[in-house]
Amino acid sequence: MRLSSLFVLGLFFTLAVGAASPSWAVSAFVLWVTDGDTVTVIDSDFHLQRVRVYGIDCPESDQPYGFTARLQTAWEVWVRPVTLIPHETDRYGRLVARIQRDGRDLSASLIASGLAWVYDAYCTQEVCRRWKRLETEARRKARGLWSDPGRVPPWDWRRGKRPDNGWRLW
């Protein structure tokens, strides 16, 4: 199937999902996965928009588990219709939203798999408590990044606080 065919098929499903979504939710179709917590969507008004997944922070692309987080996000939402539950617009102009597909919450899935931290500094909704329990369970079972004793939260990684253990992605 050609990409243009997938695009048209995706738009059809996006419009179909839109009819069943609550008025405050936005129906969209995921066109690209930048990393574990950022995607590009086209909405039912045919606007392209970058979306930052609400409440979580996945490892950066050059961090351990960064590529795995991106793969899981792609597996769950790439080239699929989703429902966006908007929260705010961040300082980079991205929509910050919860992303759901078939009733499954992407944030919860990434956290439970050990591929994201609950971003305590920004996760303020009631659902964040449930996500913290999922994070605790993933940590207890040493899933994903929780199996790495040298893990560095992405907010520290971005500030240059990286271990000098010789690990390099490339």
C-alpha positions as a Markdown table, in Angstrom:
| # | Residue | x | y | z |
|---|---|---|---|---|
| 1 | Met | 0.0 | 0.0 | 0.0 |
| 2 | Arg | 1.4 | 3.4 | -1.0 |
| 3 | Leu | 1.9 | 6.2 | 1.5 |
| 4 | Ser | -0.7 | 8.3 | -0.2 |
| 5 | Ser | -3.2 | 5.5 | 0.1 |
| 6 | Leu | -2.4 | 5.2 | 3.8 |
| 7 | Phe | -2.9 | 8.9 | 4.2 |
| 8 | Val | -6.4 | 8.9 | 2.6 |
| 9 | Leu | -7.3 | 5.9 | 4.6 |
| 10 | Gly | -6.1 | 7.5 | 7.7 |
| 11 | Leu | -8.1 | 10.7 | 7.0 |
| 12 | Phe | -11.2 | 8.6 | 6.5 |
| 13 | Phe | -10.7 | 6.9 | 9.9 |
| 14 | Thr | -9.9 | 10.2 | 11.5 |
| 15 | Leu | -13.2 | 11.7 | 10.4 |
| 16 | Ala | -15.1 | 8.6 | 11.4 |
| 17 | Val | -13.5 | 8.7 | 14.9 |
| 18 | Gly | -14.3 | 12.4 | 15.2 |
| 19 | Ala | -18.0 | 11.7 | 15.1 |
| 20 | Ala | -17.8 | 9.5 | 18.2 |
| 21 | Ser | -15.4 | 11.7 | 20.2 |
| 22 | Pro | -16.5 | 14.1 | 23.0 |
| 23 | Ser | -16.7 | 17.8 | 21.9 |
| 24 | Trp | -13.6 | 18.7 | 24.0 |
| 25 | Ala | -11.5 | 16.0 | 22.4 |
| 26 | Val | -9.8 | 16.3 | 19.0 |
| 27 | Ser | -9.7 | 13.6 | 16.5 |
| 28 | Ala | -6.4 | 13.2 | 14.6 |
| 29 | Phe | -4.2 | 10.9 | 12.6 |
| 30 | Val | -0.6 | 10.3 | 13.6 |
| 31 | Leu | 1.7 | 11.0 | 10.6 |
| 32 | Trp | 5.1 | 10.9 | 12.3 |
| 33 | Val | 6.7 | 9.9 | 15.6 |
| 34 | Thr | 9.6 | 12.2 | 16.5 |
| 35 | Asp | 10.5 | 10.4 | 19.7 |
| 36 | Gly | 8.7 | 8.6 | 22.5 |
| 37 | Asp | 6.7 | 11.6 | 23.7 |
| 38 | Thr | 6.4 | 13.8 | 20.5 |
| 39 | Val | 4.3 | 13.1 | 17.4 |
| 40 | Thr | 3.0 | 15.0 | 14.4 |
| 41 | Val | -0.7 | 14.7 | 13.6 |
| 42 | Ile | -3.2 | 15.9 | 11.1 |
| 43 | Asp | -6.5 | 16.8 | 12.6 |
| 44 | Ser | -10.0 | 16.6 | 11.1 |
| 45 | Asp | -9.6 | 20.2 | 9.8 |
| 46 | Phe | -6.5 | 19.1 | 7.9 |
| 47 | His | -4.0 | 21.1 | 10.1 |
| 48 | Leu | -0.6 | 19.6 | 10.9 |
| 49 | Gln | 0.4 | 19.9 | 14.5 |
| 50 | Arg | 3.2 | 18.7 | 16.7 |
| 51 | Val | 1.9 | 17.1 | 19.9 |
| 52 | Arg | 3.8 | 16.6 | 23.1 |
| 53 | Val | 2.4 | 13.7 | 25.1 |
| 54 | Tyr | 1.0 | 15.0 | 28.4 |
| 55 | Gly | 2.4 | 14.1 | 31.8 |
| 56 | Ile | 5.5 | 12.0 | 30.8 |
| 57 | Asp | 9.0 | 12.4 | 29.7 |
| 58 | Cys | 10.6 | 9.6 | 27.6 |
| 59 | Pro | 14.4 | 9.2 | 27.3 |
| 60 | Glu | 16.0 | 11.4 | 24.7 |
| 61 | Ser | 16.9 | 9.8 | 21.3 |
| 62 | Asp | 20.6 | 9.6 | 22.3 |
| 63 | Gln | 19.8 | 8.1 | 25.7 |
| 64 | Pro | 19.5 | 4.5 | 26.6 |
| 65 | Tyr | 15.9 | 3.4 | 25.9 |
| 66 | Gly | 15.2 | 6.5 | 23.8 |
| 67 | Phe | 14.9 | 4.5 | 20.6 |
| 68 | Thr | 12.9 | 1.8 | 22.3 |
| 69 | Ala | 10.4 | 4.5 | 23.5 |
| 70 | Arg | 10.1 | 5.8 | 20.0 |
| 71 | Leu | 9.5 | 2.3 | 18.6 |
| 72 | Gln | 6.7 | 1.7 | 21.2 |
| 73 | Thr | 5.0 | 5.0 | 20.4 |
| 74 | Ala | 5.2 | 4.2 | 16.7 |
| 75 | Trp | 3.8 | 0.7 | 17.3 |
| 76 | Glu | 0.9 | 2.1 | 19.2 |
| 77 | Val | -0.1 | 5.2 | 17.3 |
| 78 | Trp | 1.8 | 5.7 | 14.0 |
| 79 | Val | -0.4 | 5.8 | 10.9 |
| 80 | Arg | -3.5 | 5.4 | 13.1 |
| 81 | Pro | -6.4 | 7.5 | 14.2 |
| 82 | Val | -6.2 | 8.8 | 17.7 |
| 83 | Thr | -8.1 | 11.0 | 20.1 |
| 84 | Leu | -6.2 | 14.0 | 21.6 |
| 85 | Ile | -7.3 | 15.4 | 24.9 |
| 86 | Pro | -5.8 | 18.9 | 24.9 |
| 87 | His | -4.1 | 20.2 | 28.1 |
| 88 | Glu | -2.1 | 23.3 | 27.0 |
| 89 | Thr | 0.3 | 24.7 | 24.5 |
| 90 | Asp | 3.9 | 24.6 | 25.5 |
| 91 | Arg | 6.6 | 27.3 | 25.1 |
| 92 | Tyr | 7.6 | 25.7 | 21.8 |
| 93 | Gly | 4.1 | 26.0 | 20.4 |
| 94 | Arg | 3.3 | 22.3 | 20.6 |
| 95 | Leu | 0.0 | 21.1 | 21.8 |
| 96 | Val | 0.4 | 19.2 | 25.0 |
| 97 | Ala | -2.3 | 16.5 | 25.1 |
| 98 | Arg | -3.2 | 13.0 | 26.3 |
| 99 | Ile | -3.2 | 10.7 | 23.3 |
| 100 | Gln | -5.6 | 7.8 | 23.2 |
| 101 | Arg | -6.2 | 5.1 | 20.7 |
| 102 | Asp | -9.1 | 2.6 | 21.0 |
| 103 | Gly | -9.5 | 3.7 | 24.7 |
| 104 | Arg | -5.8 | 3.0 | 25.5 |
| 105 | Asp | -3.8 | 5.9 | 26.9 |
| 106 | Leu | -0.3 | 6.3 | 25.4 |
| 107 | Ser | 1.2 | 7.8 | 28.5 |
| 108 | Ala | 0.0 | 4.9 | 30.7 |
| 109 | Ser | 1.3 | 2.4 | 28.2 |
| 110 | Leu | 4.8 | 3.9 | 28.0 |
| 111 | Ile | 5.0 | 4.3 | 31.8 |
| 112 | Ala | 3.9 | 0.7 | 32.5 |
| 113 | Ser | 6.5 | -0.6 | 30.0 |
| 114 | Gly | 9.3 | 1.3 | 31.8 |
| 115 | Leu | 9.9 | 3.7 | 28.8 |
| 116 | Ala | 8.8 | 7.0 | 30.4 |
| 117 | Trp | 8.9 | 8.8 | 33.7 |
| 118 | Val | 5.9 | 10.6 | 35.1 |
| 119 | Tyr | 6.9 | 14.2 | 34.6 |
| 120 | Asp | 6.2 | 15.4 | 38.1 |
| 121 | Ala | 6.9 | 19.0 | 37.3 |
| 122 | Tyr | 4.1 | 19.2 | 34.7 |
| 123 | Cys | 1.8 | 16.2 | 35.5 |
| 124 | Thr | -0.9 | 17.8 | 37.7 |
| 125 | Gln | -4.1 | 16.1 | 36.7 |
| 126 | Glu | -5.8 | 13.4 | 38.8 |
| 127 | Val | -4.7 | 10.7 | 36.3 |
| 128 | Cys | -1.1 | 11.4 | 37.3 |
| 129 | Arg | -1.6 | 9.6 | 40.6 |
| 130 | Arg | -2.6 | 6.4 | 38.7 |
| 131 | Trp | 0.4 | 6.9 | 36.4 |
| 132 | Lys | 2.7 | 7.2 | 39.5 |
| 133 | Arg | 1.4 | 3.8 | 40.6 |
| 134 | Leu | 2.2 | 2.3 | 37.2 |
| 135 | Glu | 5.7 | 3.9 | 37.4 |
| 136 | Thr | 6.3 | 2.3 | 40.8 |
| 137 | Glu | 5.2 | -1.1 | 39.5 |
| 138 | Ala | 7.5 | -0.8 | 36.5 |
| 139 | Arg | 10.4 | 0.2 | 38.8 |
| 140 | Arg | 9.6 | -2.7 | 41.1 |
| 141 | Lys | 9.6 | -5.2 | 38.2 |
| 142 | Ala | 12.7 | -3.5 | 36.7 |
| 143 | Arg | 11.0 | -3.0 | 33.3 |
| 144 | Gly | 12.7 | -1.0 | 30.6 |
| 145 | Leu | 14.8 | 1.9 | 31.8 |
| 146 | Trp | 14.3 | 0.8 | 35.4 |
| 147 | Ser | 16.6 | -2.2 | 34.8 |
| 148 | Asp | 19.5 | 0.3 | 34.2 |
| 149 | Pro | 21.2 | 1.3 | 37.4 |
| 150 | Gly | 22.8 | 4.2 | 35.6 |
| 151 | Arg | 19.6 | 5.7 | 34.2 |
| 152 | Val | 19.4 | 9.5 | 34.0 |
| 153 | Pro | 16.1 | 11.3 | 33.8 |
| 154 | Pro | 15.7 | 13.1 | 30.5 |
| 155 | Trp | 15.4 | 16.5 | 32.1 |
| 156 | Asp | 18.9 | 16.0 | 33.6 |
| 157 | Trp | 20.2 | 14.6 | 30.4 |
| 158 | Arg | 19.1 | 17.7 | 28.5 |
| 159 | Arg | 21.1 | 19.8 | 31.0 |
| 160 | Gly | 24.2 | 17.8 | 30.3 |
| 161 | Lys | 24.2 | 15.7 | 33.4 |
| 162 | Arg | 25.3 | 12.5 | 31.6 |
| 163 | Pro | 27.2 | 9.5 | 33.0 |
| 164 | Asp | 30.8 | 9.1 | 31.8 |
| 165 | Asn | 30.4 | 5.3 | 31.4 |
| 166 | Gly | 31.5 | 5.1 | 27.8 |
| 167 | Trp | 28.0 | 4.4 | 26.6 |
| 168 | Arg | 27.2 | 5.9 | 23.2 |
| 169 | Leu | 24.3 | 5.2 | 20.9 |
| 170 | Trp | 26.3 | 5.8 | 17.7 |
